[in-house]
Amino acid sequence: MPLWRSRRTRHYFALVVVTTVGSTLLYNYGMATWENDPQPLFRSLGIVFQSFTTTGYGEDAGWATPQMYALTIGLQLMGIGLILTAVDIFAVPWLRDTLAVTPPTAVTDVTDHVVICEYTPRGEAFVEELESRGREYVVVSSDEETATELHESDRRVVHGDPESTAVLESAGIERATAVVADSADDTNASIVLSAREANPDVRVVTLVEDRRLGEYHRIAGAEEVLSPRQLLGESLARRVPTAVTTAVDEGVEIGSDLELVEVSIAEGSDLCDKPAGEVGLRERFGVDGIGAWFDGTFESPIPRDRALQAGTRLLVAGEPERIEAFRTKATSTVRSFADRDVVIAGYGESGVAAAEALAGTNARVTVLDNVEKEGVDVVGDARDPAALREAGVDDAAAVIVTLDDDTTAVFAALVARDLNPSADVVVRANDAEDVRKLYRAGADYVQSLATVSGRMMASTVFEDEEVLAVDRGINVVRLPAGRLAGRTIVDAAVRSRTGCTVVAVVRDGETITAFDPSELVVEGDDEVILAGTDESVQSFEVQFLA
C-alpha cells in the first residue's frame, strides 16, 4: 500500500491539524489575556509553526507571564514529538525500503543447471550436494523471506510462484537440465505441468508425501517420482532384530565378489567389549573396516583402541564368505527368535511402510498415533507415558518413532528410553540438524529424512553418480575418477584427505574389487566406488571433482 494511503499517515495528518488549530487558538488567547497583547490569528498561527519547527519566535520572544512561558515550552515539546513521529512514519519506512535486500526475480547467467522449486530441509541437503559438486542450480521460492535469506547467503534464488510458467522461464528453465519439485503433493503436480509447458524436454523429478498420489505426478509429466518417507520407513524397520531381519543388515553388493555390510556388535558375542585393534578385522577375518558409529558419530578409520561395545555398528567390506564369518562372531551366541513386540509411534507414510515391512516377520506390531484411523491400535500422544504403556512399550523389543515434528520425536524418545531401557529405539529425524539431539535423547539409530531425500534426488538427477544405498547412515556412491586419474589411491591419500574409502574401481564396465591401493593407478575413464558419510563424499567431490 502506498505510504500516503496508509492508516498511520492519515492519523498523523489529522493529529497535526488538530494540534495546530488548538495550539493557535490557545496561543492567541494567551497573548490577549495573559500578555494583554491581542493579535490576529494568522500571527498566532505563524508563531505556532515557528515553535513546532524549532526555528524561533521572532518579536514575540520575552513574555511577561509564567503562563506564556509554560505554554511555549509545551509547544516546543509538541513540535519535537511531531517531528519524531514524522520520522517514524515517513523516513524509517522509506529508508527500510531503500536499504532492504530484494531477492531477484530472474536469472540470466546460468545454464545446464537444476531448477529446485521451493526450498525445504530436504532440498537443503540436495543444494549442499550440488554446491560440493560445483553444479549450478536456481531455487524458486514463493516465500519472500526465504528467498531473501537465500539471496543474502549467496545462493542463487528467484522469488516467485513456481507454478507460474513465467517464473520458471525467469529461472532459466529453457536452459536447465532438470527440474526438482519439492513442495506439497498437489502443488508439485501443478509445477510439473508448468515445467512441461515451459520446456517439454527438461527432466522433471518430484517428491511425494503420499505415495498413492505419485501416479498423478507421472500423468502430469514427471519422469521420476521419489517417495523418501516410504523408503525411510522400510529402512527403519530393517533396524529391528527379528527372525527375518536379524541384527545383521543386508549388504550392498559391489560386483560379484565384494559386499559392503553394516554389522551390529551384539551383547554376548565374541567381539563385544574388545578393542578394535584386538578384533583384527583384516588379519583374523579378511575384511576391511571402513568405519564405525560411536554414539551416532561415524569414525573412519576405526580407532584401534576403541572398545566395540554392544550396539556398535561397523561398516565392513569383503568377500561374501568372509563377511559371513565375521557376522557369525559379531552375533550373540545366544539369540532368541521368539515373537518380538514392536511399537510404531506415528502412522504416517513412514510408519505405514515400517509396519508393512515388519508384516512378514515374527514381530507383533502395535501402532500408536494421535489420530484414530485404520491400522492404528492405540490412539494417544507418543509423549504420554500412559499412551506408550498402553501400546506395550514396557515389553517391546523395539520402538520405531516416525513423527512429523522433531521436537515431539525427541521427547517421545526420552520417554520410551526411560520406560524401557533395553528396547531398541529407532527414530526418523525430519531435519539433519536434529540427528545428534535424538541420539542424546536415547535413540539407538536415527535416520534423517532430509539427508535421505537429498541422496535420492542426487542419485536421480546426477547422470555420472549412482548412489547404491541411499537409506544407510553412509553413502555408497559411484563417481568419476576426476583428478584422481594418474595416481594410486595411496599416493592421492584419499582416505586421510576426505574420510571416505575407495572400495572398488570400475574400468571398461568391469568392477575391480581385488586390488592393491598402493599399486593400482587410476585411469582417466575409470569410475571409483566410494563408501563414506555425506561429509566425506562431499569432501571427495570438492577435492577431486569440483
DOTI-188591 format. One line per 8 residues: number of its first residue (from 1); for each residue x, y, z of C-alpha. Coordinates in Angstrom, 2 decimals. Layout:
N
NUM> X Y Z | ...
REM end
This chain:
546
1> 0.00 0.00 0.00 | 1.38 3.49 -0.83 | 2.61 5.36 2.23 | 0.21 8.28 1.77 | -2.78 5.93 1.75 | -1.92 4.11 4.99 | -3.97 4.49 8.14 | -0.95 5.69 10.14
9> -0.36 8.52 7.65 | -3.98 9.68 7.78 | -3.94 9.59 11.58 | -0.72 11.60 11.64 | -2.04 14.36 9.41 | -5.23 14.53 11.49 | -3.07 14.87 14.63 | -1.05 17.70 13.05
17> -4.22 19.60 12.05 | -5.90 19.23 15.45 | -2.72 20.11 17.34 | -2.01 23.14 15.15 | -5.54 24.57 15.40 | -5.73 24.01 19.14 | -2.28 25.49 19.76 | -3.05 28.54 17.60
25> -6.26 29.31 19.48 | -4.58 28.77 22.85 | -1.59 30.96 21.96 | -3.87 33.68 20.63 | -5.90 33.56 23.85 | -2.77 33.70 25.98 | -1.35 36.72 24.22 | -4.64 38.61 24.62
33> -5.42 37.57 28.19 | -2.08 36.96 29.95 | 0.17 39.33 27.98 | -2.51 41.98 27.22 | -1.28 41.99 23.62 | -4.12 40.91 21.28 | -3.05 39.82 17.78 | -4.68 38.30 14.72
41> -4.98 34.52 14.39 | -2.64 34.34 11.38 | 0.15 35.81 13.51 | -0.51 33.26 16.27 | -0.51 30.51 13.61 | 2.91 31.68 12.40 | 4.30 31.64 15.94 | 2.94 28.09 16.47
49> 4.65 26.89 13.30 | 7.89 28.57 14.37 | 7.62 26.71 17.66 | 6.75 23.33 16.08 | 9.63 23.58 13.64 | 12.02 24.87 16.36 | 13.03 27.86 14.20 | 12.41 30.56 16.86
57> 9.79 33.08 18.00 | 10.85 36.39 16.43 | 9.47 39.52 18.02 | 7.19 37.64 20.47 | 10.15 36.31 22.46 | 10.38 37.64 26.00 | 6.95 37.15 27.57 | 5.93 38.79 30.82
65> 3.89 35.99 32.40 | 4.86 32.46 33.51 | 1.74 31.10 31.83 | 3.06 32.04 28.39 | 6.47 30.57 29.10 | 4.80 27.32 30.15 | 2.67 27.41 27.00 | 5.63 27.96 24.66
73> 7.63 25.19 26.37 | 4.70 22.85 25.77 | 4.54 23.95 22.14 | 8.23 23.16 21.67 | 7.82 19.70 23.20 | 4.82 19.02 20.97 | 6.85 20.11 17.97 | 9.66 17.70 18.85
81> 7.09 14.92 19.28 | 5.52 15.62 15.90 | 8.92 15.63 14.21 | 9.92 12.28 15.77 | 6.56 10.83 14.81 | 7.01 12.02 11.23 | 10.44 10.38 11.11 | 8.92 7.08 12.27
89> 6.05 7.27 9.78 | 7.83 8.61 6.72 | 11.62 8.40 6.97 | 12.01 4.98 8.60 | 9.82 3.08 6.08 | 11.50 4.89 3.19 | 14.98 4.01 4.47 | 13.91 0.43 5.16
97> 12.54 0.02 1.65 | 15.55 1.74 0.12 | 18.16 -0.30 2.01 | 16.28 -3.63 2.07 | 17.76 -6.57 0.16 | 15.33 -7.58 -2.56 | 15.60 -11.13 -3.88 | 15.96 -11.35 -7.67
105> 13.01 -12.27 -9.82 | 15.06 -13.61 -12.74 | 18.48 -15.05 -13.59 | 20.20 -14.84 -16.95 | 23.77 -16.01 -16.41 | 23.28 -19.71 -15.71 | 22.99 -22.77 -17.98 | 22.89 -26.55 -17.52
113> 21.51 -26.03 -14.05 | 18.91 -27.66 -11.82 | 15.76 -25.69 -11.02 | 14.62 -26.50 -7.47 | 11.02 -25.48 -6.85 | 10.62 -24.42 -3.22 | 13.28 -24.67 -0.51 | 12.75 -27.28 2.21
121> 15.05 -29.12 4.65 | 15.04 -31.98 2.12 | 16.09 -29.66 -0.65 | 18.76 -28.08 1.53 | 20.70 -31.35 1.59 | 20.38 -31.52 -2.19 | 21.63 -27.93 -2.58 | 24.67 -28.74 -0.45
129> 25.36 -31.73 -2.68 | 25.08 -29.56 -5.78 | 27.43 -26.97 -4.34 | 30.01 -29.58 -3.38 | 29.94 -30.90 -6.94 | 30.21 -27.43 -8.45 | 26.83 -27.90 -10.16 | 24.72 -24.87 -10.99
137> 21.22 -24.51 -9.56 | 18.42 -21.99 -9.10 | 15.97 -22.17 -6.21 | 12.48 -20.86 -6.94 | 10.84 -19.77 -3.69 | 7.36 -18.29 -3.32 | 8.18 -17.08 0.20 | 9.87 -13.65 0.09
145> 11.57 -14.07 3.47 | 13.07 -17.42 2.47 | 14.16 -16.03 -0.88 | 15.78 -13.04 0.83 | 17.69 -15.26 3.26 | 18.95 -17.44 0.41 | 19.97 -14.37 -1.59 | 21.82 -12.89 1.38
153> 23.67 -16.19 1.86 | 24.87 -16.01 -1.77 | 22.67 -18.84 -3.01 | 21.14 -18.44 -6.44 | 17.42 -17.87 -5.99 | 14.42 -16.47 -7.83 | 11.45 -15.13 -5.89 | 8.15 -16.12 -7.44
161> 5.44 -18.74 -7.73 | 6.96 -21.99 -9.09 | 3.57 -22.93 -10.52 | 3.87 -19.99 -12.91 | 5.33 -20.69 -16.33 | 6.67 -17.12 -16.49 | 8.53 -17.57 -13.19 | 10.06 -20.86 -14.35
169> 11.16 -19.14 -17.54 | 12.72 -16.40 -15.39 | 14.64 -19.18 -13.60 | 16.07 -20.26 -16.96 | 14.13 -23.48 -17.34 | 14.73 -23.48 -21.09 | 18.48 -23.81 -20.35 | 18.10 -26.21 -17.38
177> 19.00 -29.90 -17.29 | 16.42 -30.83 -14.65 | 13.59 -29.54 -12.53 | 13.01 -30.83 -8.98 | 9.57 -30.16 -7.49 | 9.74 -30.27 -3.68 | 6.50 -28.78 -2.40 | 3.08 -30.12 -1.41
185> 1.86 -33.08 -3.47 | -0.84 -31.15 -5.32 | 1.46 -28.18 -5.87 | 4.13 -30.47 -7.29 | 1.71 -31.75 -9.93 | 0.96 -28.17 -10.94 | 4.70 -27.40 -11.10 | 5.22 -30.39 -13.40
193> 2.55 -29.15 -15.81 | 4.08 -25.66 -15.87 | 7.57 -27.07 -16.37 | 6.42 -29.23 -19.28 | 4.77 -26.18 -20.88 | 7.89 -24.04 -20.45 | 10.35 -26.73 -21.60 | 8.93 -30.04 -22.89
201> 12.40 -31.63 -22.98 | 13.54 -30.88 -19.43 | 13.91 -33.77 -16.95 | 11.34 -33.41 -14.15 | 11.69 -35.10 -10.76 | 9.13 -34.80 -7.96 | 8.99 -35.78 -4.30 | 5.72 -37.15 -2.98
209> 4.49 -37.32 0.61 | 1.60 -39.69 -0.13 | 2.86 -42.40 -2.47 | -0.70 -43.04 -3.69 | -0.56 -39.64 -5.40 | 2.68 -40.41 -7.21 | 0.80 -41.77 -10.23 | -0.78 -38.36 -10.81
217> 2.66 -36.76 -10.88 | 3.59 -39.19 -13.65 | 0.38 -38.40 -15.50 | 1.27 -34.71 -15.24 | 4.61 -35.47 -16.89 | 7.14 -36.26 -14.15 | 9.82 -38.70 -15.25 | 10.78 -39.72 -11.71
225> 8.62 -39.70 -8.58 | 10.51 -40.19 -5.32 | 8.94 -41.30 -2.03 | 11.63 -40.88 0.63 | 9.23 -41.34 3.54 | 8.32 -44.83 2.34 | 11.96 -45.77 1.78 | 12.91 -44.43 5.19
233> 10.13 -46.33 6.94 | 11.27 -49.60 5.34 | 14.86 -48.83 6.30 | 13.92 -48.16 9.94 | 12.03 -51.46 10.07 | 15.17 -53.29 8.95 | 16.91 -51.98 12.08 | 14.61 -54.07 14.28
241> 16.08 -57.52 15.06 | 13.55 -60.20 14.15 | 13.71 -63.78 12.95 | 13.75 -62.50 9.38 | 15.64 -59.21 9.75 | 18.39 -60.11 12.19 | 20.85 -57.90 13.98 | 22.97 -58.07 10.84
249> 21.79 -55.93 7.96 | 21.63 -56.98 4.35 | 24.71 -55.90 2.48 | 25.25 -53.76 -0.57 | 26.66 -55.94 -3.32 | 29.50 -54.31 -5.26 | 30.48 -56.52 -8.15 | 30.27 -60.27 -7.79
257> 32.89 -60.78 -5.07 | 32.62 -57.75 -2.78 | 29.95 -56.91 -0.26 | 29.58 -53.82 1.91 | 27.74 -54.52 5.15 | 26.80 -52.82 8.39 | 27.20 -55.24 11.28 | 25.98 -54.54 14.81
265> 28.01 -55.95 17.69 | 25.59 -57.99 19.79 | 25.59 -58.32 23.56 | 27.30 -61.58 24.49 | 29.11 -62.01 21.17 | 32.77 -62.99 20.93 | 33.69 -59.45 19.84 | 31.71 -57.46 22.40
273> 33.76 -55.08 24.60 | 37.03 -55.88 22.80 | 39.24 -53.09 21.34 | 39.02 -52.78 17.54 | 42.74 -53.47 17.22 | 42.41 -56.73 19.12 | 39.48 -57.87 16.96 | 41.75 -57.91 13.88
281> 39.25 -57.34 11.11 | 41.75 -57.82 8.28 | 44.18 -60.19 9.99 | 41.59 -62.51 11.50 | 38.58 -62.20 9.21 | 39.99 -60.83 5.95 | 37.57 -57.90 5.83 | 38.27 -54.17 5.65
289> 36.90 -51.96 8.38 | 35.58 -48.86 6.61 | 34.40 -47.16 9.80 | 32.14 -47.44 12.83 | 29.37 -45.49 14.54 | 30.15 -44.47 18.11 | 27.30 -42.60 19.83 | 25.86 -41.59 16.49
297> 29.16 -40.33 15.05 | 30.79 -42.16 12.16 | 34.55 -42.53 12.67 | 36.81 -43.60 9.84 | 39.24 -45.26 10.21 | 38.15 -47.20 13.30 | 40.33 -46.23 16.30 | 42.29 -49.35 17.24
305> 41.96 -48.67 20.98 | 38.21 -48.10 20.85 | 36.15 -50.84 22.52 | 33.41 -52.37 20.37 | 30.52 -52.21 22.79 | 27.11 -53.81 22.34 | 25.19 -51.90 19.70 | 28.28 -50.52 17.96
313> 27.75 -50.69 14.20 | 30.71 -51.46 11.95 | 30.84 -50.82 8.23 | 32.97 -53.54 6.67 | 33.77 -54.65 3.13 | 34.95 -58.03 1.91 | 34.14 -61.22 0.09 | 30.70 -62.64 0.98
321> 32.04 -65.76 2.71 | 34.46 -63.71 4.82 | 31.69 -61.29 5.69 | 29.55 -64.23 6.80 | 32.31 -65.49 9.08 | 32.58 -62.07 10.66 | 28.81 -61.89 11.05 | 28.82 -65.12 12.99
329> 31.34 -63.79 15.50 | 29.59 -60.42 15.85 | 26.25 -62.06 16.57 | 25.36 -63.22 20.06 | 25.90 -66.93 20.66 | 22.51 -66.99 22.37 | 19.79 -65.47 20.17 | 16.09 -65.73 20.68
337> 13.87 -65.90 17.65 | 10.66 -65.80 19.65 | 7.99 -63.33 18.64 | 9.05 -59.77 19.36 | 6.83 -56.83 20.25 | 7.44 -53.66 18.26 | 5.77 -50.30 18.90 | 5.46 -47.85 15.99
345> 4.79 -44.29 17.17 | 3.39 -42.26 14.27 | 1.40 -43.78 11.44 | 2.14 -41.53 8.50 | 3.82 -42.63 5.29 | 6.98 -43.85 7.07 | 5.04 -45.58 9.83 | 2.84 -47.42 7.33
353> 5.92 -48.52 5.35 | 7.62 -49.75 8.53 | 4.53 -51.74 9.55 | 4.27 -53.32 6.10 | 7.97 -54.24 6.16 | 7.53 -55.98 9.53 | 4.35 -57.77 8.47 | 6.30 -60.74 7.09
361> 8.44 -61.21 10.20 | 7.85 -62.62 13.66 | 7.23 -59.11 15.05 | 3.97 -58.28 16.81 | 3.40 -54.68 15.80 | 1.34 -52.18 17.83 | 0.73 -48.81 16.20 | 0.33 -45.64 18.29
369> -0.95 -42.45 16.69 | -2.78 -39.35 17.86 | -5.46 -39.78 15.18 | -7.90 -42.68 15.05 | -7.70 -44.34 11.61 | -7.36 -47.73 10.01 | -4.25 -49.54 11.19 | -3.92 -47.62 14.47
377> -4.18 -49.78 17.57 | -3.79 -47.15 20.29 | -4.87 -43.51 19.97 | -2.74 -41.18 22.05 | 0.24 -38.85 22.28 | 3.62 -40.55 21.82 | 5.00 -38.22 24.51 | 2.49 -39.53 27.06
385> 3.91 -42.38 29.18 | 0.39 -43.76 29.69 | -0.19 -43.97 25.93 | 3.17 -45.69 25.37 | 2.45 -48.16 28.16 | -0.94 -48.91 26.65 | 0.85 -49.64 23.36 | 3.08 -52.13 25.20
393> 6.37 -50.24 25.34 | 7.34 -51.91 28.65 | 7.71 -55.31 26.95 | 8.69 -54.12 23.48 | 11.92 -55.20 21.84 | 11.94 -52.05 19.72 | 10.22 -48.68 19.35 | 10.09 -47.04 15.93
401> 9.38 -43.30 16.10 | 8.18 -41.66 12.87 | 6.65 -38.34 13.92 | 6.30 -35.21 11.81 | 7.87 -32.91 14.40 | 11.42 -33.48 15.64 | 10.78 -31.78 18.98 | 7.96 -34.23 19.63
409> 10.18 -37.11 18.46 | 12.94 -36.09 20.89 | 10.53 -36.13 23.80 | 8.99 -39.42 22.70 | 12.47 -40.98 22.51 | 13.25 -39.74 26.02 | 10.04 -41.24 27.41 | 10.45 -44.55 25.54
417> 14.05 -44.90 26.74 | 13.01 -44.19 30.33 | 10.13 -46.68 30.26 | 12.16 -49.46 28.61 | 15.95 -49.04 28.80 | 16.55 -52.32 26.92 | 14.40 -51.55 23.86 | 15.94 -50.57 20.54
425> 14.73 -47.02 19.89 | 14.80 -46.25 16.14 | 13.85 -42.71 15.09 | 13.22 -40.76 11.91 | 14.58 -37.20 12.03 | 12.96 -34.70 9.70 | 15.89 -32.27 9.83 | 19.51 -33.39 9.68
433> 20.49 -30.93 12.43 | 18.30 -32.83 14.94 | 20.05 -36.19 14.48 | 22.62 -35.59 17.24 | 19.90 -34.36 19.61 | 17.89 -37.56 19.07 | 20.93 -39.69 19.83 | 21.43 -37.76 23.07
441> 17.76 -38.35 23.87 | 18.41 -42.10 23.89 | 17.83 -43.24 20.32 | 19.88 -46.23 19.17 | 19.59 -45.40 15.50 | 18.48 -42.23 13.70 | 17.99 -41.52 10.02 | 17.39 -38.07 8.62
449> 14.55 -37.64 6.14 | 16.28 -34.58 4.72 | 19.53 -36.48 4.14 | 17.83 -39.49 2.55 | 15.77 -37.19 0.33 | 18.89 -35.32 -0.74 | 20.62 -38.59 -1.64 | 17.60 -39.78 -3.62
457> 17.47 -36.53 -5.59 | 21.21 -36.63 -6.20 | 21.13 -40.21 -7.43 | 18.23 -39.40 -9.74 | 19.44 -36.10 -11.19 | 23.18 -36.79 -11.49 | 23.88 -38.86 -14.57 | 27.50 -39.50 -13.54
465> 26.74 -40.58 -9.96 | 25.00 -43.72 -8.82 | 24.01 -43.86 -5.16 | 23.92 -47.54 -4.27 | 22.42 -47.20 -0.78 | 20.50 -44.01 -0.11 | 18.87 -45.26 3.08 | 22.04 -46.06 5.01
473> 23.92 -43.93 7.50 | 26.65 -43.79 4.90 | 26.82 -43.10 1.19 | 27.95 -45.76 -1.24 | 28.39 -43.88 -4.49 | 29.97 -44.35 -7.88 | 31.75 -41.27 -9.16 | 34.14 -40.32 -11.97
481> 37.82 -40.56 -11.09 | 38.34 -36.86 -11.79 | 41.70 -35.57 -10.58 | 42.45 -38.95 -9.03 | 43.43 -40.16 -12.54 | 47.11 -40.89 -12.99 | 47.70 -41.63 -9.31 | 47.26 -44.51 -6.94
489> 44.75 -44.26 -4.12 | 47.55 -44.27 -1.56 | 49.51 -41.57 -3.38 | 46.40 -39.38 -3.52 | 45.78 -40.01 0.23 | 42.05 -40.29 -0.43 | 41.15 -41.63 2.98 | 43.21 -39.21 5.05
497> 42.17 -36.20 2.96 | 38.47 -36.95 2.62 | 37.49 -39.57 5.19 | 35.93 -41.90 2.61 | 37.24 -45.20 1.31 | 37.63 -46.39 -2.27 | 36.21 -49.93 -2.18 | 36.25 -50.67 -5.93
505> 37.30 -49.30 -9.30 | 35.11 -49.65 -12.39 | 37.15 -49.93 -15.60 | 35.67 -50.69 -19.03 | 32.47 -51.96 -17.40 | 34.34 -54.33 -15.07 | 34.25 -53.82 -11.31 | 37.70 -54.37 -9.81
513> 37.41 -55.22 -6.13 | 40.65 -57.12 -5.52 | 43.40 -54.53 -5.90 | 46.33 -53.08 -4.03 | 45.55 -49.39 -3.36 | 49.26 -48.60 -3.41 | 49.81 -50.24 -6.81 | 46.68 -49.69 -8.93
521> 46.97 -46.48 -10.98 | 43.56 -44.94 -11.64 | 42.91 -44.11 -15.29 | 41.02 -41.11 -16.67 | 37.96 -43.09 -17.81 | 37.72 -45.08 -14.58 | 34.98 -44.70 -12.02 | 35.51 -45.24 -8.30
529> 33.04 -46.68 -5.80 | 33.31 -44.82 -2.52 | 31.94 -45.52 0.95 | 31.64 -42.76 3.50 | 29.43 -40.20 5.18 | 27.77 -37.34 3.34 | 30.52 -35.01 4.51 | 33.36 -37.29 3.42
537> 31.85 -37.94 -0.03 | 31.29 -34.22 -0.47 | 34.91 -33.67 0.53 | 35.99 -36.09 -2.22 | 33.80 -34.25 -4.71 | 35.31 -30.90 -3.73 | 38.92 -32.08 -3.83 | 38.81 -34.37 -6.86
545> 35.79 -33.34 -8.96 | 34.71 -29.73 -8.39
REM end
